[in-house]
Amino acid sequence: MSDAVKPERRATRRQRQAEATQAEIVAAATRLFFERGYMATTVEAIAEEAGVALQTIYNAIGSKRAVLSRVLDFAAAGPDAPTPVPQFMAQRTAEVHDGAGFARLLADWFAEVAPRVAPVFRVIREAAAVDPEAAELDRQRAAQRLRNYAEGVASMQRRGIAADKAPDEIAAAIWSIGHPETYRMLVVEQGWPAERYRSWVEASLSAVLRAAPPEGFAVESDPGATAAMTQSSEVIDDRF
């Protein structure tokens, strides 16, 4: 019996070591990308910062573009990394029983994840302007998020929760409302408090999902923001 257990234990130990190494690489890359930017950061510099051999990065993750993608993965997953976001979000979604709960779940998630990933998206955005590989990564990850949302919506529709509309259209609305650039514009640039952002996300998603808006939600007086939100609502109403 002990002989049967030992290989499994060794595999588990190797897996933990591999995950620890990858986490060190991602942490080092995150620091350098934030400090220097993507273009000025070399794989050699990441290896030195992480205290690993250059080949270890290629073996553990891959190219510099793959490292940037992994940085985004870890930022999105936060304390749950390296577990993929779709995996633990599927578990959370399984506990939702109505459209209002779905809107709350997504609002909580976007409010949690946006501050973590917004700086990474800044790095990707700046790199994409001058680097074709970074631009392709940006496109691929955007399409991946859209597919994930569509699959989540379709799953909720099968359970009779989300509105009976085309899943890709609802997914597009979720993608737009929850995009880190939307968070950056409203919270970082416009100075919205985090709770106001979260409430707006929940109310907007409730409208898309045709769930009752959160109780007590009200937009603070801001003529510019009010006009923009009114225009956005008209677009949503026209599309859905």
Secondary structure, DSSP 8 states (H G I E B T S, - for coil): -HHHHHHHHHHHHHHHHHHHHHHHHHHHHHHHHHHH-TTT--HHHHHHHHTS-HHHHHHHT-SHHHHHHHHHHHHHHGGGTTS-HHHHHHHHHTT--SHHHHHHHHHHHHHHHHHHHHHHHHHHHHHHTT-HHHHHHHHHHHHHHHHHHHHHHHHHHHTT-S-SS-HHHHHHHHHHHT-HHHHIIIIIIT---HHHHHHHHHHHHHHHHT----TT----S-HHHHHHHHHHHHHHHHH-
